[in-house]
């Protein structure tokens, strides 16, 4: 007769464990994508060195760029050298 | 055009200029772009870029591209290794494909935020487009 409440307690504890595990799992699954995105954003502004002309060049070999990554206007130029 | 826009808009943080390779005039054109990326790996893309335009008339043979690298004061061992390995060819190709995918079919083609400007235009056209874009972005 005492097995009923004990079983309920065990089941309750199991359910709580599964719930907490799922919550932690979903947190972990979203976090890496945020981490993956962050370096791209930060690198776009930081991965530039100053050349002798005072302009900057991408060190990480992203797109060569001049100016702040936070500039409100971006001019993208498709060009060749000939 | 670029130095004027740089002074007017890049220096005060209004404008960012991003380069995309759209090399469609043959292998020398592609080689020049790869060489410029090899220069970029040493932090000297824009110096090399300017040299390529200045020396356009002499052509972009391998010998000339190496000579430009010397003129740009690059680490020649590293430059030649990067250039010979065509290490950055995939970047050049990716830019070209990206351009094609958004309708670029000639050079130069500019996008000022979302507005396309095709071909060389008077400087005033760029100034107006930049100022319009800045207003639309809420900055002016």
Backbone of each chain as ProteinMPNN parsed JSONL, in Angstrom:
{"seq_chain_A": "XXXXXXXXXXXXXXXXXXXXXXXXXXXXXXXXXXXXXXXXXXXXXXXXXXXXXXXXXXXXXXXXXXXXXXXXXXXXXXXXXX", "coords_chain_A": {"N_chain_A": [[0.826, -1.204, 0.0], [2.037, 1.209, 0.663], [3.505, 1.692, -1.519], [2.328, 3.193, -3.45], [2.355, 6.16, -2.953], [5.137, 6.459, -2.854], [5.91, 5.632, -5.383], [4.664, 7.638, -6.821], [6.133, 9.839, -5.901], [8.683, 9.192, -6.874], [8.18, 9.179, -9.6], [7.43, 11.825, -9.91], [9.816, 13.153, -9.256], [11.403, 12.211, -11.304], [10.105, 13.289, -13.516], [10.517, 15.997, -12.995], [13.278, 16.108, -13.222], [13.61, 15.471, -15.925], [12.31, 17.669, -17.066], [13.901, 19.838, -16.231], [16.252, 19.091, -17.454], [15.531, 19.236, -20.155], [15.021, 21.964, -20.39], [17.542, 23.035, -19.898], [18.828, 21.866, -22.0], [17.592, 23.061, -24.22], [18.456, 25.635, -23.864], [21.179, 25.322, -24.259], [21.182, 24.653, -26.927], [20.501, 26.955, -28.258], [22.44, 28.741, -27.575], [25.022, 28.254, -28.829], [24.541, 29.146, -31.471], [24.27, 31.85, -31.158], [26.81, 32.397, -30.288], [28.244, 31.706, -32.518], [27.491, 33.672, -34.271], [28.376, 36.004, -33.094], [31.28, 36.371, -33.312], [31.516, 36.914, -36.058], [30.273, 39.365, -36.321], [31.789, 40.98, -34.6], [34.321, 40.651, -35.673], [34.071, 41.875, -38.11], [34.387, 44.529, -37.651], [36.739, 44.685, -36.265], [38.767, 43.348, -37.534], [40.717, 44.763, -39.041], [43.533, 46.332, -40.319], [45.756, 49.139, -40.223], [46.837, 50.642, -43.11], [49.622, 52.06, -44.956], [48.582, 54.255, -46.172], [46.79, 55.243, -44.467], [44.35, 54.257, -44.689], [42.286, 51.345, -44.201], [42.778, 47.793, -44.112], [41.333, 44.579, -44.581], [42.275, 42.108, -42.365], [41.534, 39.579, -41.857], [40.723, 38.553, -44.116], [38.103, 39.021, -44.869], [35.655, 40.867, -46.616], [37.396, 43.362, -48.308], [37.511, 46.559, -46.863], [36.647, 49.97, -46.177], [36.318, 52.164, -43.523], [33.925, 52.567, -40.813], [32.396, 49.746, -39.256], [29.974, 50.26, -38.229], [28.816, 52.211, -39.717], [26.101, 54.116, -41.053], [25.575, 54.055, -43.735], [26.325, 51.932, -46.367], [28.452, 51.393, -48.986], [28.66, 49.184, -51.482], [30.946, 47.959, -53.683], [31.186, 46.462, -56.729], [33.703, 45.409, -58.666], [36.353, 45.332, -61.15], [39.805, 45.084, -62.154], [40.475, 45.902, -64.626]], "CA_chain_A": [[0.0, 0.0, 0.0], [2.884, 2.412, 0.707], [4.243, 1.857, -2.784], [1.665, 4.208, -4.28], [2.954, 7.495, -2.805], [6.571, 6.43, -3.211], [5.986, 5.61, -6.847], [4.322, 8.985, -7.294], [7.272, 10.721, -5.627], [9.761, 8.862, -7.818], [7.773, 9.652, -10.93], [7.485, 13.286, -9.874], [11.228, 13.552, -9.309], [11.875, 11.892, -12.656], [9.533, 14.291, -14.425], [11.208, 17.276, -12.758], [14.629, 15.982, -13.788], [13.496, 15.544, -17.39], [11.945, 19.038, -17.425], [15.091, 20.69, -16.074], [17.2, 18.679, -18.493], [15.086, 19.776, -21.448], [15.208, 23.421, -20.387], [18.978, 23.279, -20.064], [19.188, 21.444, -23.358], [17.195, 24.061, -25.209], [19.365, 26.773, -23.692], [22.459, 25.016, -24.897], [21.092, 24.575, -28.38], [20.457, 28.272, -28.872], [23.629, 29.523, -27.26], [26.1, 28.216, -29.813], [24.305, 29.936, -32.666], [24.604, 33.232, -30.811], [28.272, 32.49, -30.234], [28.771, 31.66, -33.883], [27.25, 34.933, -34.951], [29.085, 37.125, -32.487], [32.587, 36.681, -33.873], [31.415, 37.517, -37.385], [29.951, 40.777, -36.149], [32.894, 41.726, -34.031], [35.476, 40.629, -36.562], [33.912, 42.766, -39.247], [34.893, 45.859, -37.319], [38.059, 44.658, -35.639], [39.782, 42.674, -38.343], [41.269, 45.667, -40.021], [44.772, 46.969, -39.925], [45.952, 50.405, -40.919], [47.875, 50.637, -44.127], [50.445, 53.262, -44.945], [47.8, 55.387, -46.664], [45.849, 55.651, -43.434], [43.127, 53.486, -44.866], [42.396, 50.075, -43.505], [42.631, 46.592, -44.932], [40.865, 43.438, -43.8], [43.346, 41.151, -42.086], [40.969, 38.246, -41.742], [40.275, 38.271, -45.468], [36.699, 39.253, -45.178], [35.654, 41.776, -47.752], [38.176, 44.572, -48.047], [36.567, 47.635, -46.546], [37.099, 51.23, -45.601], [35.313, 52.816, -42.697], [33.377, 51.908, -39.629], [31.39, 48.699, -39.438], [28.689, 50.8, -37.75], [28.366, 53.322, -40.565], [24.705, 53.935, -41.479], [25.507, 53.855, -45.181], [27.358, 51.024, -46.891], [28.549, 51.354, -50.44], [29.317, 47.956, -51.924], [31.419, 48.182, -55.044], [31.605, 45.307, -57.522], [34.574, 45.973, -59.695], [37.533, 44.579, -61.515], [40.952, 45.975, -62.248], [40.804, 46.179, -66.024]], "C_chain_A": [[0.861, 1.257, 0.0], [3.594, 2.658, -0.61], [3.629, 2.948, -3.658], [2.307, 5.577, -4.153], [4.422, 7.533, -3.196], [6.742, 6.451, -4.715], [5.684, 6.989, -7.409], [5.484, 9.947, -7.09], [8.404, 10.488, -6.621], [9.433, 9.386, -9.196], [7.856, 11.174, -11.017], [8.915, 13.786, -10.004], [11.804, 13.328, -10.703], [11.387, 12.938, -13.65], [10.253, 15.622, -14.26], [12.608, 17.253, -13.366], [14.602, 16.133, -15.302], [13.208, 16.979, -17.824], [13.162, 19.956, -17.367], [16.11, 20.381, -17.161], [16.842, 19.258, -19.835], [15.332, 21.272, -21.523], [16.677, 23.761, -20.601], [19.402, 22.931, -21.475], [18.806, 22.483, -24.387], [18.06, 25.3, -25.081], [20.679, 26.524, -24.386], [22.353, 25.032, -26.408], [21.029, 25.956, -29.009], [21.751, 29.055, -28.656], [24.734, 29.439, -28.324], [25.825, 29.07, -31.042], [24.598, 31.406, -32.387], [26.114, 33.411, -30.79], [28.878, 32.464, -31.639], [28.607, 33.005, -34.572], [28.131, 36.053, -34.406], [30.449, 37.397, -33.102], [32.506, 37.323, -35.252], [31.159, 39.01, -37.269], [31.159, 41.55, -35.639], [34.087, 41.745, -34.972], [35.336, 41.638, -37.694], [34.415, 44.162, -38.92], [36.322, 45.824, -36.818], [39.15, 44.129, -36.561], [40.325, 43.59, -39.423], [42.541, 46.292, -39.48], [44.942, 48.25, -40.714], [47.105, 50.292, -41.892], [48.631, 51.957, -44.107], [49.664, 54.478, -45.419], [46.851, 55.922, -45.604], [44.53, 54.95, -43.587], [43.342, 52.113, -44.254], [42.193, 48.907, -44.456], [42.181, 45.442, -44.05], [41.986, 42.434, -43.591], [42.83, 39.72, -42.141], [40.522, 37.732, -43.107], [38.76, 38.133, -45.54], [36.703, 40.136, -46.407], [36.512, 42.993, -47.409], [37.229, 45.751, -47.844], [37.287, 48.842, -45.985], [35.986, 51.77, -44.727], [34.756, 51.931, -41.611], [32.35, 50.841, -39.989], [30.012, 49.182, -39.0], [28.165, 51.933, -38.616], [26.93, 53.079, -41.034], [24.567, 53.663, -42.963], [26.666, 52.947, -45.608], [27.309, 51.063, -48.409], [29.333, 50.1, -50.827], [29.676, 48.129, -53.385], [31.846, 46.865, -55.67], [32.457, 45.834, -58.647], [35.681, 45.004, -60.064], [38.659, 45.586, -61.737], [41.291, 46.329, -63.688], [39.773, 47.09, -66.67]], "O_chain_A": [[0.477, 2.267, -0.59], [4.213, 3.704, -0.803], [4.306, 3.549, -4.493], [2.77, 6.121, -5.156], [4.896, 8.502, -3.789], [7.582, 7.167, -5.259], [6.342, 7.456, -8.338], [5.796, 10.759, -7.961], [9.005, 11.428, -7.141], [10.281, 9.961, -9.879], [8.281, 11.741, -12.024], [9.196, 14.716, -10.76], [12.58, 14.136, -11.213], [12.137, 13.411, -14.503], [10.564, 16.297, -15.241], [13.066, 18.237, -13.946], [15.438, 16.817, -15.892], [13.769, 17.464, -18.807], [13.431, 20.732, -18.284], [16.746, 21.278, -17.714], [17.71, 19.718, -20.577], [15.78, 21.798, -22.542], [17.015, 24.653, -21.379], [20.232, 23.615, -22.074], [19.569, 22.769, -25.31], [18.365, 25.95, -26.082], [21.23, 27.417, -25.03], [23.31, 25.381, -27.099], [21.445, 26.136, -30.154], [22.108, 29.921, -29.455], [25.319, 30.462, -28.679], [26.747, 29.658, -31.606], [25.105, 32.124, -33.249], [26.635, 34.442, -31.217], [29.888, 33.114, -31.909], [29.461, 33.429, -35.351], [28.572, 36.932, -35.145], [30.759, 38.553, -33.391], [33.327, 38.177, -35.588], [31.734, 39.817, -38.0], [31.51, 42.612, -36.155], [34.791, 42.751, -35.06], [36.323, 42.189, -38.18], [34.826, 44.9, -39.816], [37.044, 46.815, -36.927], [40.327, 44.437, -36.377], [40.38, 43.214, -40.594], [42.604, 46.723, -38.328], [44.328, 48.42, -41.767], [48.211, 49.893, -41.527], [48.311, 52.857, -43.331], [50.034, 55.611, -45.109], [46.185, 56.935, -45.814], [43.674, 55.036, -42.707], [44.449, 51.768, -43.841], [41.516, 49.029, -45.477], [42.601, 45.34, -42.898], [42.582, 41.962, -44.559], [43.572, 38.781, -42.428], [40.009, 36.619, -43.23], [38.226, 37.237, -46.194], [37.675, 40.141, -47.163], [36.363, 43.582, -46.338], [36.257, 45.908, -48.582], [38.369, 48.747, -45.406], [34.832, 51.826, -45.152], [35.061, 50.743, -41.504], [31.545, 51.014, -40.904], [28.999, 48.583, -39.36], [27.159, 52.555, -38.271], [26.579, 51.95, -41.377], [23.562, 53.106, -43.407], [27.823, 53.173, -45.251], [26.278, 50.804, -49.029], [30.522, 49.98, -50.53], [28.817, 48.412, -54.22], [32.775, 46.221, -55.183], [31.994, 46.612, -59.481], [35.912, 44.001, -59.39], [38.483, 46.787, -61.532], [42.298, 46.991, -63.939], [39.896, 47.425, -67.848]]}, "seq_chain_B": "XXXXXXXXXXXXXXXXXXXXXXXXXXXXXXXXXXXXXXXXXXXXXXXXXXXXXXXXXXXXXXXXXXXXXXXXXXXXXXXXXXXXXXXXXXXXXXXXXXXXXXXXXXXXXXXXXXXXXXXXXXXXXXXXXXXXXXXXXXXX", "coords_chain_B": {"N_chain_B": [[37.209, 59.464, -57.511], [36.825, 57.877, -55.193], [38.697, 58.846, -53.158], [37.586, 61.354, -52.57], [35.03, 60.73, -51.63], [35.815, 59.271, -49.476], [37.013, 61.194, -47.833], [34.855, 62.914, -47.432], [32.772, 61.336, -46.342], [33.546, 58.838, -45.248], [35.475, 59.294, -43.332], [34.083, 60.656, -41.318], [32.474, 58.728, -40.348], [30.096, 58.178, -41.592], [29.938, 56.627, -43.861], [30.668, 53.396, -45.119], [32.826, 51.661, -47.186], [32.743, 48.867, -49.161], [34.55, 46.369, -50.794], [34.046, 44.277, -53.598], [35.091, 41.586, -55.546], [34.716, 41.408, -58.968], [35.475, 39.82, -61.353], [35.599, 39.502, -64.609], [36.874, 39.603, -66.968], [38.683, 37.803, -68.032], [41.622, 35.66, -67.472], [43.857, 37.115, -66.533], [42.69, 39.185, -65.243], [41.412, 37.89, -63.148], [43.684, 36.882, -61.894], [44.873, 39.244, -61.003], [43.055, 40.016, -59.075], [43.312, 37.945, -57.239], [45.938, 38.325, -56.476], [45.664, 40.78, -55.217], [44.201, 40.02, -53.013], [46.08, 38.469, -51.779], [47.785, 40.456, -51.039], [46.113, 41.729, -49.273], [46.112, 39.9, -47.227], [48.382, 40.597, -45.983], [47.717, 42.933, -44.923], [47.658, 45.029, -46.714], [45.871, 45.627, -48.743], [44.579, 47.891, -49.95], [46.645, 49.501, -50.811], [47.791, 47.893, -52.734], [45.641, 47.551, -54.453], [45.331, 50.196, -55.369], [47.705, 50.404, -56.795], [47.264, 48.519, -58.803], [45.299, 49.78, -60.33], [46.705, 52.069, -61.069], [48.682, 50.969, -62.633], [47.418, 49.745, -64.657], [47.632, 49.856, -67.461], [49.928, 48.489, -68.07], [49.363, 45.869, -67.885], [48.488, 42.645, -66.434], [50.349, 40.517, -66.013], [51.983, 37.632, -64.54], [54.569, 38.382, -63.814], [54.362, 41.157, -63.648], [52.499, 41.434, -61.584], [53.925, 40.467, -59.45], [55.941, 42.362, -59.418], [54.471, 44.618, -58.716], [53.836, 43.926, -56.163], [56.288, 44.046, -54.928], [56.702, 46.752, -55.122], [54.707, 47.601, -53.46], [55.78, 47.0, -51.136], [55.573, 44.475, -49.933], [55.887, 41.415, -48.05], [57.754, 39.383, -49.797], [58.213, 36.656, -50.069], [56.091, 35.479, -48.746], [53.973, 36.625, -50.18], [54.38, 35.587, -52.797], [54.098, 32.87, -52.306], [51.419, 32.738, -51.462], [50.144, 33.768, -53.697], [50.97, 32.026, -55.787], [49.855, 29.673, -54.925], [47.284, 30.09, -55.368], [45.65, 30.603, -53.297], [43.693, 32.332, -52.481], [41.839, 32.344, -54.431], [39.308, 31.249, -54.269], [37.901, 33.068, -52.754], [37.709, 35.238, -54.446], [36.226, 34.123, -56.49], [33.9, 33.552, -55.093], [32.915, 36.099, -54.524], [32.342, 36.923, -57.108], [30.326, 35.147, -57.856], [28.404, 35.82, -55.976], [27.842, 38.41, -56.803], [26.753, 37.931, -59.344], [24.463, 36.592, -58.542], [22.883, 38.585, -57.532], [22.34, 40.115, -59.658], [24.394, 41.605, -60.827], [26.085, 42.546, -63.709], [28.102, 43.802, -64.932], [30.932, 46.054, -64.69], [31.947, 49.19, -63.216], [29.728, 48.272, -60.555], [27.631, 49.595, -58.172], [26.261, 49.434, -54.9], [24.418, 51.376, -52.886], [23.567, 51.244, -49.794], [20.533, 49.991, -50.426], [20.282, 50.925, -52.96], [21.031, 50.661, -56.356], [23.756, 51.582, -58.415], [24.829, 51.766, -61.575], [27.731, 51.54, -63.46], [30.222, 54.116, -64.14], [29.684, 57.176, -62.53], [28.89, 60.668, -62.226], [30.43, 62.43, -59.488], [28.584, 63.752, -57.921], [26.265, 62.255, -58.086], [26.799, 60.079, -56.492], [27.172, 61.37, -54.076], [24.623, 62.421, -53.608], [23.163, 60.029, -53.437], [24.321, 58.822, -51.213], [23.714, 60.656, -49.225], [20.93, 60.586, -49.294], [20.551, 57.932, -48.514], [21.576, 58.022, -45.971], [19.755, 59.714, -44.714], [17.475, 58.124, -44.917], [18.262, 56.094, -43.289], [18.045, 57.295, -40.952], [20.005, 58.892, -40.003], [20.534, 61.444, -40.919]], "CA_chain_B": [[35.957, 59.488, -56.778], [36.932, 57.256, -53.871], [39.317, 59.698, -52.131], [36.661, 62.424, -52.18], [33.989, 60.128, -50.79], [36.48, 58.874, -48.233], [37.182, 62.385, -47.015], [33.562, 63.518, -47.084], [31.8, 60.493, -45.649], [34.102, 57.703, -44.49], [36.209, 59.791, -42.151], [33.186, 61.048, -40.223], [31.721, 57.558, -39.896], [28.808, 58.044, -42.282], [29.981, 55.667, -44.97], [31.626, 52.292, -45.191], [32.96, 51.197, -48.571], [33.172, 47.456, -49.195], [34.988, 45.916, -52.114], [33.743, 42.92, -54.058], [35.729, 41.263, -56.824], [33.837, 40.924, -60.046], [36.494, 39.675, -62.39], [34.979, 38.762, -65.715], [37.562, 39.933, -68.208], [39.749, 36.868, -68.354], [42.46, 35.113, -66.402], [44.72, 38.144, -65.917], [41.82, 39.941, -64.339], [41.258, 37.043, -61.953], [44.994, 36.833, -61.212], [45.071, 40.522, -60.31], [42.209, 40.0, -57.87], [43.917, 37.002, -56.281], [47.14, 38.997, -55.956], [45.225, 41.823, -54.275], [43.822, 39.344, -51.77], [47.34, 38.076, -51.126], [48.25, 41.691, -50.388], [45.198, 41.936, -48.126], [46.557, 39.008, -46.143], [49.46, 41.31, -45.297], [47.185, 44.227, -44.47], [47.97, 46.093, -47.666], [44.977, 45.499, -49.895], [44.26, 49.134, -50.658], [47.847, 49.959, -51.495], [47.937, 47.062, -53.942], [44.48, 47.923, -55.263], [45.655, 51.461, -56.045], [48.756, 50.122, -57.775], [46.671, 47.824, -59.954], [44.663, 50.784, -61.183], [47.73, 52.954, -61.631], [49.514, 50.235, -63.586], [46.49, 49.007, -65.518], [48.03, 49.818, -68.872], [51.048, 47.569, -68.291], [48.852, 44.499, -67.897], [48.574, 41.913, -65.165], [51.095, 39.259, -66.1], [52.518, 37.205, -63.238], [55.761, 39.186, -63.497], [53.933, 42.491, -63.217], [51.834, 41.351, -60.278], [55.005, 40.335, -58.458], [56.618, 43.66, -59.341], [53.607, 45.525, -57.94], [53.94, 43.521, -54.749], [57.56, 44.615, -54.434], [56.467, 48.194, -54.999], [53.829, 47.805, -52.291], [56.584, 46.668, -49.963], [55.047, 43.272, -49.298], [56.782, 40.286, -47.772], [57.66, 38.745, -51.115], [58.138, 35.194, -49.937], [54.707, 35.165, -48.384], [53.102, 36.999, -51.294], [54.518, 34.633, -53.9], [53.517, 31.591, -51.879], [49.956, 32.888, -51.479], [49.691, 33.974, -55.078], [51.185, 30.802, -56.57], [48.96, 28.592, -54.486], [45.912, 30.528, -55.676], [44.983, 30.371, -52.024], [42.532, 33.197, -52.28], [40.997, 32.315, -55.634], [37.926, 30.926, -53.895], [37.256, 34.307, -52.284], [37.419, 36.027, -55.647], [35.131, 33.426, -57.168], [32.677, 33.695, -54.276], [32.403, 37.453, -54.766], [31.784, 36.951, -58.464], [29.044, 34.421, -57.834], [27.46, 36.625, -55.193], [27.428, 39.503, -57.68], [25.835, 37.382, -60.353], [23.192, 36.195, -57.917], [22.043, 39.758, -57.275], [22.095, 40.813, -60.916], [25.523, 42.371, -61.361], [26.553, 41.965, -64.971], [29.174, 44.621, -65.476], [31.616, 46.826, -63.642], [31.651, 48.98, -61.794], [28.349, 48.352, -60.075], [27.638, 50.003, -56.754], [25.018, 49.417, -54.13], [24.493, 52.289, -51.739], [22.527, 50.5, -49.08], [19.813, 49.151, -51.394], [20.172, 51.557, -54.277], [22.08, 50.261, -57.296], [24.258, 52.553, -59.387], [25.595, 50.962, -62.528], [28.663, 52.304, -64.282], [30.799, 55.309, -63.513], [28.711, 58.275, -62.443], [29.484, 61.884, -61.644], [30.552, 62.343, -58.029], [27.361, 64.266, -57.305], [25.276, 61.172, -58.019], [27.15, 59.3, -55.294], [26.924, 62.203, -52.889], [23.17, 62.452, -53.373], [22.698, 58.704, -53.018], [24.802, 58.589, -49.841], [22.951, 61.508, -48.295], [19.572, 60.013, -49.236], [20.605, 56.7, -47.722], [21.799, 58.416, -44.571], [18.463, 60.209, -44.203], [16.582, 56.964, -44.757], [18.734, 55.314, -42.14], [17.76, 58.086, -39.753], [21.219, 59.556, -39.518], [20.748, 62.811, -41.408]], "C_chain_B": [[36.15, 59.006, -55.333], [37.591, 58.155, -52.816], [38.374, 60.805, -51.651], [35.561, 61.876, -51.262], [34.568, 59.734, -49.432], [36.551, 60.076, -47.284], [35.833, 62.93, -46.526], [32.731, 62.652, -46.148], [32.394, 59.35, -44.81], [34.749, 58.205, -43.192], [35.287, 60.182, -41.006], [32.256, 59.911, -39.796], [30.383, 57.351, -40.575], [28.802, 56.854, -43.227], [31.037, 54.59, -44.742], [31.651, 51.832, -46.651], [33.466, 49.762, -48.53], [33.454, 47.044, -50.635], [34.516, 44.504, -52.387], [34.447, 42.72, -55.4], [34.685, 40.793, -57.823], [34.694, 40.856, -61.308], [35.955, 38.832, -63.538], [35.688, 39.028, -67.035], [38.767, 39.026, -68.451], [40.656, 36.543, -67.192], [43.345, 36.164, -65.747], [43.938, 38.97, -64.905], [41.629, 39.179, -63.022], [42.574, 37.016, -61.168], [45.259, 38.112, -60.424], [44.27, 40.547, -59.011], [42.795, 39.076, -56.808], [45.163, 37.636, -55.654], [46.752, 40.068, -54.935], [44.809, 41.199, -52.948], [45.07, 38.852, -51.027], [47.956, 39.288, -50.428], [47.386, 41.989, -49.16], [45.631, 41.093, -46.941], [47.705, 39.635, -45.359], [49.013, 42.71, -44.863], [47.401, 45.361, -45.433], [47.114, 45.995, -48.921], [44.85, 46.808, -50.665], [45.475, 49.712, -51.377], [48.008, 49.197, -52.819], [46.825, 47.374, -54.937], [44.785, 49.198, -56.053], [46.72, 51.245, -57.111], [48.191, 49.438, -59.015], [45.993, 48.82, -60.892], [45.686, 51.697, -61.848], [48.485, 52.275, -62.763], [48.674, 49.425, -64.578], [47.041, 48.803, -66.936], [49.171, 48.836, -69.116], [50.608, 46.109, -68.264], [49.143, 43.775, -66.599], [49.204, 40.533, -65.355], [51.588, 38.891, -64.702], [53.698, 38.091, -62.82], [55.356, 40.573, -62.992], [53.292, 42.457, -61.832], [52.864, 41.215, -59.161], [55.732, 41.673, -58.296], [55.788, 44.661, -58.54], [53.716, 45.208, -56.445], [55.227, 44.066, -54.131], [57.397, 46.106, -54.179], [55.605, 48.51, -53.766], [54.506, 47.393, -50.991], [56.032, 45.467, -49.189], [56.178, 42.31, -48.947], [56.688, 39.377, -48.993], [57.547, 37.223, -51.036], [56.695, 34.772, -49.655], [53.755, 35.477, -49.544], [53.161, 35.947, -52.397], [53.922, 33.276, -53.545], [51.99, 31.649, -51.955], [49.439, 33.004, -52.905], [49.816, 32.675, -55.894], [50.215, 29.689, -56.178], [47.507, 28.894, -54.846], [45.026, 30.371, -54.447], [43.686, 31.167, -51.877], [41.602, 33.23, -53.498], [39.533, 32.053, -55.289], [37.18, 32.168, -53.411], [36.828, 35.161, -53.467], [36.222, 35.424, -56.382], [33.812, 33.593, -56.406], [32.062, 35.072, -54.463], [31.713, 37.521, -56.126], [30.405, 36.284, -58.493], [27.977, 35.198, -57.057], [26.932, 37.773, -56.057], [26.429, 39.038, -58.724], [24.46, 37.102, -59.75], [22.295, 37.393, -57.623], [21.938, 40.653, -58.507], [23.218, 41.673, -61.44], [25.953, 41.724, -62.673], [27.59, 42.839, -65.653], [29.804, 45.422, -64.353], [31.885, 48.242, -64.114], [30.147, 49.036, -61.529], [28.407, 48.623, -58.576], [26.261, 49.781, -56.144], [25.223, 50.341, -52.935], [23.295, 51.958, -50.873], [21.764, 49.694, -50.135], [19.781, 49.724, -52.807], [21.343, 51.173, -55.184], [22.456, 51.432, -58.196], [25.173, 51.784, -60.315], [26.459, 51.868, -63.397], [29.189, 53.518, -63.534], [29.795, 56.446, -63.593], [29.448, 59.51, -61.944], [29.457, 61.79, -60.114], [29.27, 62.795, -57.325], [26.284, 63.197, -57.162], [25.526, 60.332, -56.766], [26.838, 60.101, -54.029], [25.431, 62.235, -52.568], [22.669, 61.113, -52.836], [23.108, 58.412, -51.576], [23.974, 59.412, -48.854], [21.495, 61.042, -48.187], [19.552, 58.788, -48.321], [20.79, 57.014, -46.24], [20.496, 58.92, -43.956], [17.517, 59.036, -43.947], [16.975, 56.114, -43.551], [18.529, 56.067, -40.828], [18.952, 58.83, -39.216], [21.368, 60.983, -39.996], [19.48, 63.496, -41.527]], "O_chain_B": [[35.696, 59.646, -54.384], [37.1, 58.228, -51.689], [38.366, 61.151, -50.47], [35.215, 62.488, -50.251], [33.914, 59.845, -48.395], [36.2, 59.987, -46.107], [35.69, 63.345, -45.376], [32.058, 63.171, -45.257], [31.821, 58.948, -43.797], [34.588, 57.62, -42.12], [35.665, 60.057, -39.841], [31.359, 60.111, -38.978], [29.617, 56.464, -40.195], [27.794, 56.163, -43.374], [32.133, 54.848, -44.245], [30.602, 51.64, -47.266], [34.503, 49.481, -47.928], [32.689, 47.339, -51.553], [34.577, 43.637, -51.514], [34.397, 43.585, -56.274], [33.884, 39.9, -57.546], [34.631, 41.715, -62.187], [35.869, 37.607, -63.444], [35.159, 38.713, -68.101], [39.766, 39.464, -69.023], [40.499, 37.061, -66.087], [43.566, 36.117, -64.536], [44.454, 39.388, -63.868], [41.679, 39.757, -61.937], [42.579, 37.113, -59.941], [45.801, 38.072, -59.319], [44.742, 41.034, -57.984], [42.775, 39.394, -55.619], [45.407, 37.497, -54.455], [47.426, 40.243, -53.92], [45.036, 41.778, -51.885], [45.1, 38.827, -49.797], [48.567, 39.163, -49.367], [47.889, 42.449, -48.134], [45.528, 41.521, -45.791], [47.971, 39.257, -44.219], [49.829, 43.551, -44.488], [47.34, 46.528, -45.046], [47.587, 46.251, -50.028], [44.995, 46.833, -51.888], [45.342, 50.339, -52.428], [48.314, 49.775, -53.862], [47.07, 47.449, -56.141], [44.53, 49.269, -57.255], [46.653, 51.826, -58.194], [48.591, 49.741, -60.138], [46.108, 48.705, -62.112], [45.56, 52.051, -63.02], [48.881, 52.922, -63.732], [49.184, 48.527, -65.249], [46.926, 47.725, -67.519], [49.367, 48.393, -70.247], [51.392, 45.215, -68.583], [49.937, 44.229, -65.776], [48.661, 39.519, -64.915], [51.607, 39.726, -63.797], [53.821, 38.493, -61.663], [55.933, 41.093, -62.037], [53.518, 43.346, -61.011], [52.7, 41.77, -58.074], [56.091, 42.067, -57.186], [56.334, 45.457, -57.776], [53.691, 46.097, -55.594], [55.252, 44.487, -52.974], [57.872, 46.648, -53.182], [55.764, 49.55, -53.127], [53.914, 47.427, -49.912], [56.027, 45.45, -47.958], [57.28, 42.395, -49.489], [55.687, 38.692, -49.201], [56.864, 36.595, -51.846], [56.169, 33.834, -50.254], [52.851, 34.698, -49.848], [52.129, 35.474, -52.873], [53.314, 32.617, -54.388], [51.351, 30.722, -52.452], [48.422, 32.41, -53.264], [48.886, 32.281, -56.598], [49.814, 28.874, -57.009], [46.619, 28.062, -54.655], [43.839, 30.055, -54.537], [42.728, 30.73, -51.239], [40.691, 34.055, -53.571], [38.63, 32.576, -55.943], [35.976, 32.303, -53.63], [35.735, 35.727, -53.486], [35.328, 36.138, -56.833], [32.749, 33.755, -57.007], [30.841, 35.208, -54.55], [30.638, 38.104, -56.265], [29.456, 36.803, -59.081], [26.807, 35.225, -57.437], [25.738, 38.073, -56.048], [25.398, 39.672, -58.952], [23.43, 37.347, -60.378], [21.082, 37.239, -57.479], [21.503, 41.802, -58.417], [23.025, 42.407, -62.409], [26.159, 40.513, -62.743], [27.914, 42.631, -66.822], [29.299, 45.47, -63.232], [32.036, 48.467, -65.315], [29.406, 49.757, -62.197], [29.133, 47.968, -57.828], [25.236, 49.929, -56.809], [26.089, 50.112, -52.09], [22.162, 52.336, -51.173], [22.344, 48.765, -50.698], [19.304, 49.073, -53.737], [22.505, 51.343, -54.815], [21.595, 52.172, -58.674], [26.176, 51.216, -59.883], [25.976, 52.835, -63.987], [28.694, 53.896, -62.472], [29.139, 56.64, -64.617], [30.502, 59.406, -61.315], [28.579, 61.155, -59.531], [28.919, 62.279, -56.264], [25.486, 63.233, -56.226], [24.591, 59.93, -56.074], [26.31, 59.572, -53.05], [25.027, 62.095, -51.413], [21.862, 61.063, -51.907], [22.341, 57.828, -50.811], [23.587, 58.927, -47.791], [20.9, 61.1, -47.11], [18.668, 58.629, -47.479], [20.225, 56.346, -45.373], [20.173, 58.592, -42.814], [16.854, 58.963, -42.913], [16.133, 55.505, -42.892], [18.801, 55.55, -39.745], [18.919, 59.343, -38.098], [22.259, 61.686, -39.519], [19.443, 64.66, -41.925]]}, "name": "protein", "num_of_chains": 2, "seq": "XXXXXXXXXXXXXXXXXXXXXXXXXXXXXXXXXXXXXXXXXXXXXXXXXXXXXXXXXXXXXXXXXXXXXXXXXXXXXXXXXXXXXXXXXXXXXXXXXXXXXXXXXXXXXXXXXXXXXXXXXXXXXXXXXXXXXXXXXXXXXXXXXXXXXXXXXXXXXXXXXXXXXXXXXXXXXXXXXXXXXXXXXXXXXXXXXXXXXXXXXXXXXXXXXXXXXXXXXXXXXX"}
